[in-house]
Amino acid sequence: MVIPVLLAALVDLNGRQHYIQWGVIQITVANAVIIGLMVLVFVLAILVPFPSHGRRRS
């Protein structure tokens, strides 16, 4: 129960939000950061090779 309270204390969600506007698209900076991190994890998952236990020759 203590960890969620400590994590919530790091970010003030009651403050004024900052927006990114690009034409008709409007998104908060926090959501843009989350989307960017998700894309980064996706790209890393594609590029980083799976661990192997050694190659077997038949």
N, C-alpha and C positions, 0 to 999 in steps of 0.2 A: 504494500500500500504506500510505502514511502517513496519508492522510485518514481511512480507517475507524478507525484506531487513535486518532486525535485526537477523532473524533466519539464513540467509545465511552468515552473518558476523561471526557466531559462529564456522563455519566449513570452513577450507581452502580447497577447492576442486581443487586448482591448484597445490598443493604440490605433492610429490612423493607418490604413492600408495604402501601399504604393502600387500604382498600376503601370503596366506597359501597354501602350496603345499602338497598333499597327493597322491602319485602315479601319475596317469594321471589327477587328479583333481586339478585345480588351481582356487582359489577364493580370492577376496579381503577381507581384515579384516572387512571393513565396511559392505559388503554384508553378511558376516558370522554373524556379530552382529545382523543385521536385521532379518536374518533367525532364529537365536536363540531366539530373542524376539517374533517372530511370533509363534514359537513352544511353548514358555512359555505361551503366551496368549491362545493358543489352548488348552493346558493341563489344565490351570486354568478354562477355559470355561467348560470343561468336569467335573472337580472335584468339583467346587463350586456349591452348590445347588441353585435352583431357589428360589426366595423369595415367600413365601406363605402367604395367607391372613387368615390362620387358617383352620383347618380341619373340614369339614362338615361330620356329620354322618347321614346316611339315615335310 
